[in-house]
Amino acid sequence: MSTRDSFAVSVAPIFLRVVLGATFIWAGLGKFIADMPVRGEQAAALANMGVASVQAKANSAAPEPAKPVKDPAAPKEAPNEAPKDAPKKPKAEGPATDGTVRLASFAVLPAQNSARTFTAADFPNEIPVARMYGIALAVQGAGQVPADSKAAFPLFPPQVTQGQWPLYQAWAVALTELIGGFLILTGLLTRVASFCIAGVMLGAIWLTEVGPAVQSGNAIFFVLPGNRETFGGDWNTLIIQCSMLAMALNLMFAGAGGLSMDRAIAGRPVVSKPKPAPQG
């Protein structure tokens, strides 16, 4: 391998790492920080999965028990008056100091098991939740076969789309994007992180593009979504997803390149020196 080839192999992956790492750090943060509105069936589904923030909204919106109505003809009871010499209780000032922390406004809360079954009627108004929970809703829906589907199979096995399994998968995807993007950007454990990112992208392509096309029977060449404009924007999502997948696979096989933590830990030079030609 010549010096030019060695330089290209060492430097070229750096451009892929910068783009791929920054993209998935941004995407991972967005799933935790950005909000999406849910109401009705979607909110009830998240509450039944165990999302504490959504359950809290339903519990706070529950109607208060009706107060008993007094009969005006009944004799009035004398109020219990404390003796004048009795010491007055000091009024509590400031917030409660019982050590509790209220996170009602934070969208990402841990799952809680609840014996109550929530319905769409419990959520008449929109509730902001983290975008990460949109993945949980999509995974749950992937375990069902739509009524207008031409294929009699779900996109995901029903066993992994019930209970709290969609939540676990949503957390796994969001953390993989955030942590994997950071590892790829810094060049640390690049092959492992790229493998995980490639898995996330394969799942996204199947769940959002290829799977619905196959399930509906409108796939071109058995895998490509059909009924779309040739040069329209409908293909943008699939093109971006395939590009991210190709970049992740490239880093998984080629490595992080020269300026990376992997190479620094291994004690290798930034640019690999070409091997001398064998003397014949």
Order of alpha helices (4+ residues) and beta strands (2+ residues): alpha-beta-alpha-alpha-beta-alpha-alpha-alpha-alpha-beta-beta-alpha-alpha
